[in-house]
Amino acid sequence: MPDAEVRGVTLWAAARGVPRIIVPIMEKTAKAALERAEDLARPRWDGVAELVELRLDPLLAAKEPWCGALKAVKKALGTAQNGAGRPLLATIRTSAEGGAAALTPGEYAAAVQKLLTACAPDLVDIEFSAGPEAVAALLAAAHAAGAKAVFSAHRFDATPPRAGMVSALCAMADAGADIAKLAVMANARADAGELLAATAEAAALRPGTPRLTMAMGPLGTVTRVCGGLFGSCASFGTAAPGKASAPGQPTARALKRALKQLDACL
C-alpha cells in the first residue's frame, strides 16, 4: 500500500520528512466545534494545522447534533488553503478506548456507518477493537465513501511490551488499514523508547502502510516530536491549552517549532 494522499497532504509510509501536524477539535457543542473549525480554516493556521480531527464523541455524549456538526465543520475547512481545504479526520472514540462515547461494539459500528453516510470525511478513525467483521465492514464503507481508514488502538494505562505493539501495528496493516495508529501511555522514560522502537520495527516489517504512533503523557511527549524519524507519519498538536485530545499533547505551534528545529539538525 502506498503513501496516503489526502487533499494534497502526504502521509508517508516510509520514515522521511517532517511528520504532519493534526489539530483536534474537542468541543461539547456543535456551535463551538464549528467556531473552532472556522478559526482553523484561516490563513494564520497555514503550515501548522495540516490536518484537522473532529472528535465526535464529546458531541454524541452531550446529545448534540453530531452529524450536522460534521457537515458544518467539513464545509468550513473546505475554504482553507486557497480552496484546497484542510483534510478532515472524523473520530468517534468510545469509552473503552479512552473517549466520551459509551457505546457497545454494535452501536459504535452503526455510528461510524452513519457518519460515513451523512458526510464522508477525508479520513475516518476505526477502532481495531471493534472486531474483524466490524472492522472489515467499516473499511469497505469508508472506501465506498471515498474516505481513507485509520485503524486505531489505545492503551491509556500503560505501554505494552514492544512485541505486542509491533504485532498490533502489523495486524492493522494486514487488515487493510490505510494508516495504522497506536497510542500508549508512558509511565516511565523507557516507555517512550519502547514505543519508538516498536514503530521502527513495524515500519521495517510493513513498509507499505503509514503509521501514526505516540506515547501519551508528559514522559511520552518526546515521541510526538521525533516520531517521524522512526516511522510515524503525523503528530497531534492542540489549537490551544486545555483543548488537547490526549495527555501530553503540545500546542500545534509549539510542536511546529520543535519539528522545524529538529529538522534543521538533521
Secondary structure, 3 states (H helix, E strand, C coil): CCCEEECCEEECCCCCCCCEEEEEECCCCHHHHHHHHHHHCCHHHCCCCCEEEEECHHHHHCCCCHHHHHHHHHHHHCCCCCCCCCCEEEECCEHHHCCCECCCHHHHHHHHHHHHHHCCCCEEEEEHHHCHHHHHHHHHHHHHCCCEEEEEEEECCCCCCHHHHHHHHHHHHHCCCCEEEEEEECCCHHHHHHHHHHHHHHHHHCCCCCEEEEEECHHHHHHHHHHHHHCECEEECECCCCCCCCCCCCEHHHHHHHHHHHHHHC
